[in-house]
Each structure stands twice: as structure tokens, then as C-alpha cells.
């Protein structure tokens, strides 16, 4: 159904997008707004990221700033998309001691720009990547410590009191892996285009090996280098919360130790630091379990990406490359669950 902004699924030009964003912000704030210099930031396979400049009214006072828009694609590796989830997570985490960007406005309907999106502050700084040496050697220890401390604060946060239970609370609070596996299986049924026997074996293995979890935390689920902003010797913001869930805090420890996570791993002295600040003991057996589950999730990216392309919801050939590459290399998950021994 057409709206004052756009019909669902309608493609829009950047100039039209600026006008529609300005109208949207005006409606949200009750005062005149302007949007200009809209530019898409390259990279990323989950959400589209756009930088823009805006003028608007806040509490009757004029504001002007650079902002970031996170917009759902029409199809991608995280189907189904709902930008309001990340928006609500960031709003819930704000003020907890975990540095996050401030969020401003959200359109969960997709009526404004064709898919859901939200707008947050632009946090200036560098984003150190796992495969580069952009962070000076003399700043690395401090970055590693702050990275660890932010995770300790996240896992110690009262997620229920902050209204984050909407993410889904495991039926049995000592068994969050069951809900995680249910979601993996539901995703597989929705996107599968062939049998995927190795993924089926991994699901069965992980079902049989579920560990007991003594407490639940908000889990970032992409906690690694490449997802924080560094400036003036400080982590200014933790980014990319679209995969967050309520579950075992060891899942984030596991993710930090994955091969593509870079040198900011939570192990050794940093695991001790994490425990001292959070009161949560690092359980290496549970960490290993969640590393296997993360491998399972990585394997599910392939059919998800291919399904989005096959259904015509995206024309991004990178998704085809990701999908075919992952399907051709199931050795990691097979080895992790003991196939072929």
C-alpha cells in the first residue's frame, strides 16, 4: 500500500531518499528537518550503512550533526530483517557502561524507504580490523583491556531491567543452547534448497552436547575487532548489534577466539580480567561448544545468501560468492563434530 513516503519495496534515488528522510525526521521531532550529503559506506553484508548530515529540532533547540543510517537490504545473510531490533538493543544498552552510539529514530515498517531502518549518531574514529596493523603497538594493550572490560560490563548488565527480554528468553534458563539451535533449525527449513547433511549432523551433535549455563546475559554475538571505534586512546563505541540474543555469555568469549576475530581475544590474562570485573568464570568447555555452534551459524550463511539471490530479493553477486564458497568448504564444521574419524 502506498504511503506518504514510498510504496513497500519501491526503489528510491539518493536525492529522493534525502527528501523522504527529512520528512520522516520532521514527523518524528515535530520541527523542520533537512538531510544532505547522503553517502553509502561500502562494505558489509548484513545491513546497508549510510552516512548523512542533518539539521533538526530537539527539545525546541536546533541541532546539526553527522549521522549514520542502518538500513535493511531487500535480501541478505540475516534474513528476515527488522532494523528495529538493533535499534531497541542499542537503546537498551545505552548508559550501562558499554559504549554504544546514541540512537535517534527508527522506521520498522519499511514505508519510508522500502525497508526498515534506523538513524544513530556518527561516532568518529578508526575501526581496527582483524587483518591490519592500523592500531599503534603502544595502544594495543589498552585497547585489549577496554575490549575485555566492555564485554564484562555487557554480561553483567541487567538485561531484563533494561527491557531486552523481547529478544527471546530461553524456556529453560540453564539451557540457552536449545533456543539457539531451534532458531538455526527454523532458519535451515526456511532457506534450504538441498539436504545439507553436514549441517544436519552438526545440529544433531550440538543437540546432544548442550552444556548447562549458570546465568544468562545479553550476548553481542559478533564481538571482535572490526566492530569497535577507537579514538584518543579509548573505545568510543561497540558497533553491529544486529545478531544480539539472550544466552550464554561464553558465546561472546567463543566469538572473540574465532580465527577471524583478530588479536583482541578473551583468553589467558584477559579471561582472568573478564572474570574479575564481571564475576563470571570463563568455562573453556562451554566456550568450545559455542565455537562449534558459531561454525554452524557460519555454515547457515550459505543457504541464506543463496536463497535471497534465488528468490530475487537481491542482485548482489557477493552473496552468491559467499554462499557457494561456504557450501564448498564444510570441512571445518565436519572436523569440529568428529565426522570422518
C-alpha positions in Angstrom: 0.0 0.0 0.0 1.4 3.4 -0.9 2.2 5.8 1.8 3.3 9.5 2.0 6.9 8.2 1.7 7.1 5.2 -0.5 5.4 2.0 -1.5 6.7 -1.1 0.1 9.6 -2.5 -1.9 9.9 0.7 -4.1 13.5 1.7 -5.1 14.4 5.3 -4.4 17.2 7.5 -5.6 19.6 9.2 -3.2 18.0 12.6 -3.8 14.6 11.2 -3.1 15.9 9.3 -0.1 17.2 12.6 1.4 13.8 14.2 1.0 12.0 11.3 2.5 14.4 11.1 5.4 13.9 14.8 6.1 10.1 14.4 6.0 10.4 11.4 8.4 12.6 13.2 10.9 10.3 16.2 10.7 7.4 13.9 11.6 9.4 12.3 14.4 10.6 15.6 16.0 7.7 18.0 15.2 10.1 20.5 13.8 11.6 21.2 10.3 14.4 18.9 9.3 17.0 18.9 6.5 19.1 16.0 5.2 22.0 16.3 2.8 25.3 14.7 1.8 23.8 11.2 1.9 26.5 8.6 1.0 26.6 4.9 1.3 29.6 3.5 3.2 31.0 0.5 1.2 31.4 -3.0 2.7 29.3 -5.1 5.0 26.9 -7.9 4.1 24.3 -7.5 6.9 22.8 -4.0 6.8 23.4 -1.1 4.4 25.2 1.7 6.2 24.8 5.3 5.1 26.4 8.5 6.3 24.4 11.7 6.2 24.3 15.2 7.6 21.1 16.5 9.1 19.5 19.5 10.8 16.6 19.0 13.1 14.8 20.3 16.2 15.4 18.6 19.6 13.5 19.9 22.7 12.9 23.1 20.8 16.5 23.7 20.1 18.2 23.4 16.6 20.6 20.5 16.1 23.0 19.7 13.3 25.3 16.7 13.1 26.6 13.9 11.0 24.5 10.7 11.4 24.5 7.1 10.4 21.5 5.3 8.9 21.4 1.5 9.1 19.0 0.2 6.5 17.9 -3.4 5.9 18.6 -4.8 2.4 15.8 -6.4 0.4 17.5 -9.8 1.0 20.8 -10.9 2.6 22.6 -13.1 5.0 20.5 -12.2 8.1 17.0 -12.7 6.7 14.4 -11.9 7.9 15.4 -8.3 8.6 14.0 -5.9 11.1 16.1 -2.9 11.9 14.0 -2.0 15.0 15.7 -5.0 16.8 19.1 -3.4 16.7 17.6 0.0 17.4 15.9 -1.3 20.6 19.1 -3.2 21.7 21.2 0.0 21.4 18.6 2.0 23.3 18.6 -0.7 26.0 22.3 -0.9 26.3 22.8 2.9 26.5 24.0 4.1 29.9 25.1 0.7 31.0 28.8 1.3 30.9 29.1 -0.4 27.5 29.9 2.4 24.9 27.4 2.4 22.1 26.2 5.1 19.6 23.1 7.1 20.6 20.1 6.1 18.5 17.5 8.7 17.3 14.7 7.4 15.1 13.5 4.2 13.6 11.1 3.1 10.9 10.3 -0.6 11.4 7.6 -0.6 8.8 9.6 -0.1 5.6 7.1 2.5 4.5 9.6 5.4 4.3 12.4 3.9 2.2 11.1 0.5 1.2 12.8 -1.5 4.0 13.2 -0.9 7.7 15.9 1.4 9.0 17.1 3.4 12.0 19.3 6.5 12.5 22.0 6.9 15.1 24.9 9.2 15.8 28.1 9.1 13.8 31.0 8.1 16.1 34.3 9.5 14.7 37.4 7.4 15.0 39.2 4.4 13.5 37.8 0.9 13.2 40.8 -1.5 13.7 40.3 -4.6 11.5 41.5 -8.1 12.4 43.8 -8.4 9.4 45.6 -5.0 9.6 48.0 -3.2 11.8 46.3 0.2 11.9 46.3 0.3 15.8 49.7 1.5 17.0 51.6 -1.1 19.0 51.8 1.1 22.1 48.0 1.4 22.2 47.1 -2.3 21.8 47.2 -3.4 25.4 44.9 -0.6 26.4 42.5 -1.4 23.6 42.6 -5.1 24.5 41.8 -4.3 28.2 39.0 -1.9 27.3 37.6 -4.5 24.8 37.6 -7.0 27.7 36.1 -4.6 30.2 33.3 -3.6 27.9 32.3 -7.3 27.5 32.4 -7.8 31.3 30.1 -4.8 31.6 27.8 -6.1 28.9 27.5 -9.6 30.5 26.9 -8.1 34.0 24.2 -5.8 32.8 20.6 -6.3 34.0 19.2 -7.1 30.6 15.7 -7.8 32.0 15.5 -4.5 33.8 16.5 -2.7 30.6 13.7 -4.3 28.6 15.7 -6.6 26.4 13.7 -9.7 27.1 11.9 -9.0 23.7 14.9 -10.8 22.1 13.5 -14.1 23.4 14.3 -15.7 26.7 15.2 -19.4 26.7 12.4 -21.6 28.2 14.9 -23.3 30.4 17.2 -20.6 31.6 20.0 -23.1 32.2 19.7 -24.4 28.6 20.1 -21.4 26.2 21.7 -23.6 23.5 18.3 -25.3 22.9 16.7 -22.0 21.8 19.8 -21.1 19.7 19.5 -24.5 17.9 15.8 -24.1 17.4 16.5 -20.9 15.6 19.2 -22.4 13.5 16.8 -25.3 12.5 14.0 -22.9 11.7 16.3 -20.9 9.5 17.5 -24.0 7.7 14.0 -25.1 7.0 13.1 -21.7 5.6 16.1 -21.3 3.3 17.2 -24.8 2.4 17.5 -25.8 -1.3 19.1 -29.2 -0.8 19.6 -31.7 2.0 22.8 -30.2 3.7 23.8 -33.4 5.5 26.8 -31.9 7.3 24.6 -29.2 8.8 22.1 -31.8 9.9 24.8 -33.8 11.6 26.1 -30.6 13.3 22.6 -29.8 14.6 22.2 -33.4 16.0 25.7 -33.3 17.6 25.1 -29.9 19.2 21.6 -31.0 20.5 23.3 -34.0 22.2 26.1 -32.0 23.8 24.2 -29.0 25.2 26.0 -27.6 28.3 24.3 -26.2 31.4 24.6 -22.5 31.7 24.5 -20.9 35.2 23.3 -17.5 34.1 22.0 -15.6 31.1 23.4 -12.4 29.6 22.9 -10.2 26.6 25.2 -11.7 24.0 26.6 -9.4 21.3 27.3 -12.4 19.0 29.8 -10.6 16.8 32.3 -9.5 19.4 35.6 -8.9 17.6 37.9 -6.4 16.1 36.2 -4.6 13.3 33.2 -3.8 15.5 34.5 -1.1 17.7 35.5 2.6 17.1 38.9 3.7 18.6 39.9 7.3 19.1 42.1 9.2 21.5 43.2 6.1 23.3 39.6 4.9 24.0 37.0 2.6 22.6 34.3 5.1 21.7 31.6 2.7 20.7 30.8 -1.0 20.2 29.1 -1.5 16.8 27.0 -4.1 14.9 24.4 -5.4 17.4 22.1 -7.0 14.8 22.8 -10.6 16.0 22.4 -9.9 19.7 20.5 -12.5 21.7 19.8 -13.6 25.3 22.0 -16.5 26.1 25.3 -17.9 27.5 28.0 -15.2 28.0 30.5 -17.8 26.9 29.2 -17.4 23.3 30.9 -14.0 23.1 34.1 -15.3 24.6 34.0 -18.0 21.9 33.4 -15.5 19.2 36.4 -13.4 20.3 38.6 -16.5 19.9 37.4 -17.4 16.3 40.1 -17.3 13.7 38.9 -14.1 12.0 38.5 -12.2 15.3 42.0 -10.7 15.4 44.2 -10.3 18.4 41.6 -9.0 20.8 40.8 -12.4 22.2 39.3 -13.0 25.6 41.7 -15.7 26.9 44.7 -16.0 29.2 45.2 -12.8 31.2 42.2 -11.2 29.6 40.0 -14.1 30.6 41.1 -13.5 34.2 40.5 -9.8 33.8 37.0 -10.5 32.5 36.2 -12.7 35.4 37.5 -10.2 37.9 35.3 -7.5 36.5 32.1 -9.5 35.7 32.2 -12.2 38.4 31.6 -14.7 35.6 34.1 -17.6 35.4 35.3 -18.4 31.9 34.3 -22.1 31.3 36.6 -23.3 28.5 34.4 -26.4 27.8 31.3 -24.2 27.2 33.5 -21.8 25.1 34.5 -24.7 22.8 30.8 -25.7 22.5 29.8 -22.2 21.4 32.7 -22.1 18.9 31.2 -25.2 17.2 27.8 -23.5 17.3 29.2 -20.4 15.7 30.7 -22.6 12.9 27.2 -24.0 12.4 25.8 -20.4 12.1 28.6 -19.6 9.6 27.5 -22.6 7.5 23.9 -21.4 7.6 25.0 -18.2 5.9 25.5 -20.1 2.7 21.9 -21.3 2.1 20.5 -18.0 3.5 22.6 -15.9 1.0 21.7 -18.2 -1.9 18.0 -18.2 -1.1 17.9 -14.4 -1.1 19.5 -14.4 -4.5 17.4 -17.2 -5.9 14.2 -15.5 -4.7 15.1 -12.3 -6.5 15.3 -10.2 -3.3 18.9 -9.2 -4.1 21.1 -8.9 -7.1 24.3 -8.7 -5.0 26.7 -11.3 -6.6 28.8 -11.2 -3.5 26.1 -13.2 -1.7 26.4 -15.9 -4.4 30.2 -16.0 -3.9 29.7 -16.3 -0.1 27.1 -19.0 -0.5 29.0 -21.1 -3.0 32.2 -20.7 -1.1 30.8 -21.8 2.2 28.9 -24.8 0.7 32.1 -26.0 -1.0 34.0 -25.9 2.3 32.1 -27.7 5.1 35.4 -29.3 6.4 35.6 -27.0 9.5 32.2 -27.9 11.0 32.7 -31.6 9.9 36.0 -31.8 11.7 34.6 -30.0 14.8 31.9 -32.6 15.3 34.1 -35.5 14.6 32.9 -36.6 11.2 35.3 -38.9 9.3 37.1 -40.1 12.4 
